[in-house]
Amino acid sequence: MASIEKRIDGQGDISYRVKVRLKGYPVQSATFQRLTDAKKWAVHTEASIREGRHFKHAEAKKHTLAELVDRYIAQIIPQKPKSGGDYKYQLEYWKAELGHVLLSDLTAAAIVEKRDALANTSKGKKKRSPATINRYLSALSHACTIAVKEWGWMEDSPMRKISKYKEPRGRVRFLDDDERTALLEASKNTSYPHLHLIIVLALSTGARKSEILNLKWEDIDKDRTKIILHETKNGERRIISLSGYARSLILEHEKVRRIDTNLLFPSKTGKSPFNIKRSWHKAMEEAGIEDFRFHDLRHSAASYLAMNGATLAEIAEVLGHKTLSMVKRYAHLSEAHTSNVVASMNERIFGDGKTY
């Protein structure tokens, strides 16, 4: 129950002292100059306590965004071995811009203002893309979600009211038959003798560059027919098939493997993967291929799967995507396959259509 006490000081000024008492909760009090404000606060506070919101809001008044970021970096980032570095960098931006703000005063409008300022500045020679800005928003959103659900520092996340930028359709650049042949041939003539195998693995499995370069012999089953990726971008283990030409190259590579390291593609020290940047550019130059990145080998693998009849779900499984949204960019490449599936279904159900 709430009680309101009228007070008059020595100068004759009137104020209203409000106390809200609910069994099992500490007494909440506040002072107002107007009786109507006192009554509104009493009703709101009592309702908030009953609904379990009041003390969360009180916590939000005790902590700044800087404190939230620091705690997140210390406690949550270590659980994100793959994306943690990016999250830390992105959260440091929000800390620099809004770190002084109490969580209770952190509004969607303030975040949007800093979001748009980030979008209008450049990193190097290029303006930050919508996708990059959205990654900054995602980092802050996850931090606020943790503050709400696990720490009780916030009643609600202001990020729920903020829209992300619309991102353009993902790039689909893949090697045509002539380019693929040229690149595979050129990769045999660089200073690094294993570049050819690395490119074959990328094209045949759709694995990322980091996943391939960090491969260890223990990641390949004893029959050399499967690769087990223990650390992937989405944090889940992924098993990919190893067959045909790629498998035969792995078997040959195993015959000359180094005994001082467990890496398939070690540097001279054997403690880290080999840096293929120079050899890659040399092969690209010799093959005469332009506007193509190593990551586009992954797009090439996905495109070949689509053109050979794989469904989007199957492509997503091979690439290790949790949802189909990332592989919809390849949908147009599998239209012929989709048309055949629909035609087959119609023929099975309706026949030639003459009986209907």
KOLTOR-659689 format. One line per field, with one value per residue (C-alpha): residue number from 0; residue in three letters; z, x, y. Coordinates in steps of 0.05 Angstrom, whole numbers. Each point is the difference from the previous one (the first is absolute). Example, Ala and Ser with C-alpha at 12.3 -4.5 7.8 and 13.67 -1.06 7.14 Angstrom:
BEGIN
seq	(0, 1)
type	(ALA, SER)
w	(156, -13)
u	(246, 27)
v	(-90, 69)
END
This chain:
BEGIN
seq	(0, 1, 2, 3, 4, 5, 6, 7, 8, 9, 10, 11, 12, 13, 14, 15, 16, 17, 18, 19, 20, 21, 22, 23, 24, 25, 26, 27, 28, 29, 30, 31, 32, 33, 34, 35, 36, 37, 38, 39, 40, 41, 42, 43, 44, 45, 46, 47, 48, 49, 50, 51, 52, 53, 54, 55, 56, 57, 58, 59, 60, 61, 62, 63, 64, 65, 66, 67, 68, 69, 70, 71, 72, 73, 74, 75, 76, 77, 78, 79, 80, 81, 82, 83, 84, 85, 86, 87, 88, 89, 90, 91, 92, 93, 94, 95, 96, 97, 98, 99, 100, 101, 102, 103, 104, 105, 106, 107, 108, 109, 110, 111, 112, 113, 114, 115, 116, 117, 118, 119, 120, 121, 122, 123, 124, 125, 126, 127, 128, 129, 130, 131, 132, 133, 134, 135, 136, 137, 138, 139, 140, 141, 142, 143, 144, 145, 146, 147, 148, 149, 150, 151, 152, 153, 154, 155, 156, 157, 158, 159, 160, 161, 162, 163, 164, 165, 166, 167, 168, 169, 170, 171, 172, 173, 174, 175, 176, 177, 178, 179, 180, 181, 182, 183, 184, 185, 186, 187, 188, 189, 190, 191, 192, 193, 194, 195, 196, 197, 198, 199, 200, 201, 202, 203, 204, 205, 206, 207, 208, 209, 210, 211, 212, 213, 214, 215, 216, 217, 218, 219, 220, 221, 222, 223, 224, 225, 226, 227, 228, 229, 230, 231, 232, 233, 234, 235, 236, 237, 238, 239, 240, 241, 242, 243, 244, 245, 246, 247, 248, 249, 250, 251, 252, 253, 254, 255, 256, 257, 258, 259, 260, 261, 262, 263, 264, 265, 266, 267, 268, 269, 270, 271, 272, 273, 274, 275, 276, 277, 278, 279, 280, 281, 282, 283, 284, 285, 286, 287, 288, 289, 290, 291, 292, 293, 294, 295, 296, 297, 298, 299, 300, 301, 302, 303, 304, 305, 306, 307, 308, 309, 310, 311, 312, 313, 314, 315, 316, 317, 318, 319, 320, 321, 322, 323, 324, 325, 326, 327, 328, 329, 330, 331, 332, 333, 334, 335, 336, 337, 338, 339, 340, 341, 342, 343, 344, 345, 346, 347, 348, 349, 350, 351, 352, 353, 354, 355)
type	(MET, ALA, SER, ILE, GLU, LYS, ARG, ILE, ASP, GLY, GLN, GLY, ASP, ILE, SER, TYR, ARG, VAL, LYS, VAL, ARG, LEU, LYS, GLY, TYR, PRO, VAL, GLN, SER, ALA, THR, PHE, GLN, ARG, LEU, THR, ASP, ALA, LYS, LYS, TRP, ALA, VAL, HIS, THR, GLU, ALA, SER, ILE, ARG, GLU, GLY, ARG, HIS, PHE, LYS, HIS, ALA, GLU, ALA, LYS, LYS, HIS, THR, LEU, ALA, GLU, LEU, VAL, ASP, ARG, TYR, ILE, ALA, GLN, ILE, ILE, PRO, GLN, LYS, PRO, LYS, SER, GLY, GLY, ASP, TYR, LYS, TYR, GLN, LEU, GLU, TYR, TRP, LYS, ALA, GLU, LEU, GLY, HIS, VAL, LEU, LEU, SER, ASP, LEU, THR, ALA, ALA, ALA, ILE, VAL, GLU, LYS, ARG, ASP, ALA, LEU, ALA, ASN, THR, SER, LYS, GLY, LYS, LYS, LYS, ARG, SER, PRO, ALA, THR, ILE, ASN, ARG, TYR, LEU, SER, ALA, LEU, SER, HIS, ALA, CYS, THR, ILE, ALA, VAL, LYS, GLU, TRP, GLY, TRP, MET, GLU, ASP, SER, PRO, MET, ARG, LYS, ILE, SER, LYS, TYR, LYS, GLU, PRO, ARG, GLY, ARG, VAL, ARG, PHE, LEU, ASP, ASP, ASP, GLU, ARG, THR, ALA, LEU, LEU, GLU, ALA, SER, LYS, ASN, THR, SER, TYR, PRO, HIS, LEU, HIS, LEU, ILE, ILE, VAL, LEU, ALA, LEU, SER, THR, GLY, ALA, ARG, LYS, SER, GLU, ILE, LEU, ASN, LEU, LYS, TRP, GLU, ASP, ILE, ASP, LYS, ASP, ARG, THR, LYS, ILE, ILE, LEU, HIS, GLU, THR, LYS, ASN, GLY, GLU, ARG, ARG, ILE, ILE, SER, LEU, SER, GLY, TYR, ALA, ARG, SER, LEU, ILE, LEU, GLU, HIS, GLU, LYS, VAL, ARG, ARG, ILE, ASP, THR, ASN, LEU, LEU, PHE, PRO, SER, LYS, THR, GLY, LYS, SER, PRO, PHE, ASN, ILE, LYS, ARG, SER, TRP, HIS, LYS, ALA, MET, GLU, GLU, ALA, GLY, ILE, GLU, ASP, PHE, ARG, PHE, HIS, ASP, LEU, ARG, HIS, SER, ALA, ALA, SER, TYR, LEU, ALA, MET, ASN, GLY, ALA, THR, LEU, ALA, GLU, ILE, ALA, GLU, VAL, LEU, GLY, HIS, LYS, THR, LEU, SER, MET, VAL, LYS, ARG, TYR, ALA, HIS, LEU, SER, GLU, ALA, HIS, THR, SER, ASN, VAL, VAL, ALA, SER, MET, ASN, GLU, ARG, ILE, PHE, GLY, ASP, GLY, LYS, THR, TYR)
w	(0, -13, 49, -14, 53, -10, 24, 10, 11, 38, -60, -11, -61, -7, -21, -1, 27, -29, 29, -33, 45, -26, 41, -18, -33, 27, 10, -60, 10, -39, 10, -48, -4, -28, 29, -69, -15, 67, -14, -69, 26, 55, -49, -50, 52, 34, -67, -21, 65, -8, -72, 18, -40, 52, 27, -69, -16, 64, -22, -66, 38, 33, -62, -62, -69, 11, 59, -42, -56, 48, 35, -67, -27, 64, 8, -67, -53, 24, -17, -72, -28, -72, 2, 66, -31, -45, 56, 45, -53, -16, 73, 12, -49, 39, 65, -29, -25, 54, 57, 47, -7, 55, -25, 25, -48, -59, -54, -70, -25, 30, -31, -68, 1, 11, -50, -55, 19, -8, -68, -24, 18, -38, 19, -44, -69, 2, 37, 46, -34, 27, 18, 42, 36, 15, 32, 47, 18, 10, 49, 42, -5, 28, 57, 18, -3, 49, 46, -1, 5, 40, 41, 15, -16, -49, -3, -76, -58, -41, -59, -11, -27, -49, -72, -35, -67, -61, -27, -75, -26, 16, -53, -43, -39, -22, -47, -69, -30, -35, 61, 45, -46, -6, 75, 17, -50, 23, 73, -16, -21, 61, 53, 50, -22, 37, -28, -51, 54, 40, -59, -17, 72, -3, -66, 19, 72, 3, 63, 20, -8, 75, 8, -53, 23, 72, -16, 42, -19, 59, -34, -56, 14, -7, -68, -25, -24, 49, 29, 68, 12, 75, 0, -51, -8, 30, 57, -20, -21, -74, -38, -74, -51, -29, -65, -71, -21, 67, 39, -46, 9, 76, -2, -41, 47, 60, -27, 7, 63, 50, 66, 41, -6, -5, -50, -72, -25, 51, -4, 7, 76, -1, 52, -46, -70, -62, -28, -71, -19, -46, -34, -9, -35, -44, -22, -13, -42, -41, -11, -23, 48, 26, 53, 38, 74, 35, 34, -69, -4, 52, -43, -59, 38, 19, -71, -28, 50, -21, -74, 12, 33, 74, 39, 41, 63, -24, -18, 68, 34, -41, 14, 73, -2, 54, -44, -74, -4, -15, -57, -35, -43, -37, -13, -71, -17, 20, -37, -52, 53, 36, -64, -11, 71, -9, -68, 28, 58, -46, -47, 58, 28, -62, -55, -68, 27, -48, 55, 37)
u	(0, 22, -3, 9, 23, -8, 59, 10, 70, 21, -12, -70, 17, -43, 26, -29, 38, -23, 15, -19, -2, -12, 11, 66, 30, 41, -36, 4, -5, 4, -17, -40, -21, -69, -51, -20, 72, 4, -63, 23, 67, -33, -46, 56, 50, -49, -20, 73, 18, -58, 21, 73, 23, 17, 65, 27, -10, 35, 60, 0, 11, 62, 39, 25, 8, 76, -9, -45, 52, 57, -37, -22, 72, 26, -54, -33, 53, 44, -59, 2, 67, -18, -40, 25, 54, -50, -51, 53, 21, -72, -20, 59, -32, -65, 40, 38, -63, -51, 39, -17, -75, -38, -36, -65, 12, 24, -52, -11, 6, 70, 23, -30, 37, 67, -19, -11, 64, 38, -32, 21, 73, 52, 48, 60, -22, -69, -63, -25, -51, -71, 24, 57, -47, -47, 57, 11, -74, 1, 57, -35, -66, 30, 33, -66, -36, 49, -9, -75, -6, 61, 25, -65, 32, -54, -75, -1, 48, -6, 27, -68, -24, 58, -2, 61, 22, -23, 58, 10, -6, 64, 54, 1, 65, 20, 51, -25, 30, 57, 19, -2, 45, 49, 3, 10, 57, 32, -3, 49, 53, 6, 55, -46, -9, -65, -41, -31, -26, -27, -39, -27, -24, -35, -35, -19, -24, -21, 42, 24, 73, 12, -33, 46, 65, -12, -13, 37, 10, -43, -58, -1, -28, 46, -29, 11, -72, -26, 26, -25, 1, -1, 3, -44, -27, -68, 31, -26, 39, -8, 17, 15, 12, 68, 0, 26, 58, 3, 7, 54, 39, -7, 27, 60, 11, -1, 60, 44, -32, 46, 9, 14, -71, -71, -21, -14, 27, 51, 46, 75, -5, -58, -37, -48, -29, 38, -16, -23, -13, 61, -10, -74, 11, 54, -48, -56, 47, 25, -71, -22, -59, -26, -49, 5, 16, 18, -68, -32, 24, -53, -52, 26, -11, -70, -16, 25, -44, -61, 13, 7, -68, 13, -56, 10, -7, 55, 45, -12, 20, 64, 20, -20, -54, -54, -53, -17, 5, 75, -7, -60, 50, 12, -74, 1, 55, -45, -62, 6, 3, -59, -40, 14, -22, -66, -12, 13, -48, -55, 8, -4, -63, -38, 31, -12, -60, -50, -38, -18)
v	(0, 71, 57, 75, 49, 74, 41, 75, 27, 62, 45, -26, -42, -63, -68, -70, -60, -66, -69, -66, -61, -69, -63, -34, 62, 58, 66, 47, 75, 65, 74, 44, 73, -17, -48, -25, -21, -35, -40, -20, -23, -40, -36, -13, -24, -47, -30, -7, -37, -48, -14, -9, 60, 52, -26, -15, 73, 18, -42, 37, 65, -29, -21, 35, -28, 0, -47, -45, -3, -14, -57, -29, 1, -33, -53, -13, 13, -59, -46, 25, -24, 15, 65, 26, 45, 35, 8, 31, 50, 18, 8, 46, 48, 2, 8, 59, 34, -16, -31, 57, -11, -36, -62, 30, 58, -41, 14, -25, 72, 7, -65, 17, 66, -35, -55, 52, 37, -65, -12, 69, -8, -39, -55, 10, 20, -32, 17, -54, -45, -14, -70, 29, 48, -57, -40, 59, -1, -75, 5, 53, -38, -64, 38, 33, -67, -30, 61, -11, -76, -20, 59, 37, 66, 22, -7, -3, 9, 64, -40, -31, 67, 9, -23, -27, 27, -37, -40, -12, -71, -38, -3, -62, -3, -70, -29, -21, -63, 35, 41, -60, -40, 59, 11, -73, -4, 65, -22, -56, 50, 45, 0, -35, -72, -13, 58, -46, -47, 59, 26, -69, -8, 68, -17, -71, 12, 73, 9, 69, 21, 0, -68, -30, 33, -20, -73, -52, -72, -21, 38, -52, -69, -60, -19, 71, 5, 53, 65, 20, 76, 9, 76, 35, 70, -16, -39, -68, -61, -17, -64, 6, -55, -12, -39, -6, 44, 37, -65, -26, 65, -6, -71, 24, 59, -47, -38, 62, 30, 33, -37, 63, 27, -26, 54, -19, 66, 25, 60, -9, -1, -49, 40, 35, -10, 21, 69, -13, 72, 8, -67, 13, 66, -31, -55, 50, 43, -60, -25, 69, 3, 67, 21, -65, -13, -64, 1, -3, -72, -14, 35, -41, -65, 21, 21, -66, -37, 41, -11, -74, -6, 10, 32, 64, -42, -47, 59, 31, -65, -7, 73, -3, 54, -6, 32, 3, 76, -2, -49, 31, 38, -66, -13, 25, -50, -58, 24, -55, -53, 31, 1, -73, -17, 38, -32, -69, 13, 24, -59, -49, 32, 21, -42, 31, 39, -31, -37, 64)
END
